[in-house]
């Protein structure tokens, strides 16, 4: 090997060492509001952080943001300032419980709820500027089938659809899964039953959704368990705390910790998929074979 070949491969090796690791990106979404989606996002993020993971939580409900309210945080900047070019995503970061980093959105700004598809894509790409060492990004999307929901879900590697026993929740969850499958070619979705009274109720919710989705769509649904109806969770919400942090022995907290272990086992992506993705350059950097500049 010539000196130039050796130094070239050495430089490529150093670049790979410096390149941030791929980030696991999990979108938490739902067909309709009021099913506890944000509560799931917050508690999953905090539970993973308590397990030693470096976690970032993006409030992707751009016009009706409430992650900061749910955690009692008072951000200086949010995504509306990023969109307006007044600051970077880095400037919006605010620390939450267990050291999670929260990216807040703005509440009650209609222009944020009406961003164009190109602006949603721009937001996803803006994550490439973040330099923080990070294991997991949780994206709390809006409810429904708006463009932001579909784009953020498509740009994530894992999608959790939160459903309850409310028939409308199931109907709207199916509509969302149908759009993700038919318009974005997504073939796998995780289903989380929330606010359930028993394991049997959770099983029925999942079976009803799976039966319809797998009959009419080219998609595989997987059940990732359920979160029980729990008064301690409501109490934590009133205190603007995550239940896993405030009441770790509560039945819902135990369920969220189990969900965090399940999500951790999904592992990291092996490389870029070739479409819009959060932190795509970290995936591409991880793809580079030895001797090829990353």
Phi, psi and omega in degrees: 000130179287164181300319183293322177298316183296314182292328178295315181290328178295317180297319179297320178297318179294322179297320179294324178295321182282331184297130179300147180296156173303151181250134173283125182242123184238119175269133175249121189219174178200158180286327180225162178282170175080011180258004177089022183299314182293323176300320177296314180302312183296311184288327175295317180298312182292320179298319179293323179293320178296338177273005176098004180274150174269113192239139173241139180240117180261123173279099183266006174272084199296327184260340182234046187298140175212011177299315182297321178295317182298332182254006178066030181266153179233084184290150174276315180240155174218186186296336178295327177289326177295313180300323181281357179077017183273342179200173177262169176301322178307320183292339183275343187301133177225138185279135178247192182299148179062016177084008177295150176256125183254134172253103185280151172254185183251145181255138175078019175252108187295328181298333178287327179285346185244027177297154179281165176303321180296324179290324175296317177299318179300320178297316178301315182292332181297340179293342177296339180283338184291133183253353184302140169294131190210140177261316187220137169247123174259127180250112176272101184279172169289171174270155175098200187240029176296161184303320182298321181298313183292317181294312181295322179294316181296328182277358179260157179275331181233143180234123174254121175259121182268128180227157173236182181283351177301122182306324179295325178298319180291316180300314182288327176297318178298317179301318179295313181298323179298315179295315180300321182285310188281325184265332184241002175067028178276131188243002179214131180221140175267141180245128177241118176278131184240154176058041183264155183269339183201160175302326181295317178299318179299317180297319180294319178301311181296313183299319180298317181289316182297319183302314182287314185297315185283344176281319188254347184236160176268073186211151175247127175258140175235135177279129178246029175097202184207159174249122182287153170300130189210121179296330179295327177294317178297321180295319178298318179299316179297329179273003183057046179231158170280136183295329180294336181268316186281318183226072188298340180271354181297150182299324179292323179295319178299318180294321179294323179293323176295320178296320179298321178293319178300312182296322180298329181283350176291337175074181183268152175295148182277342180177177181291145181271347180093014172228189181298125179216147170296141176055037187300326184292334176289329177287319180295318179299322180289340181282335193296125177290165181303137175087353178255124181307130180272000000 
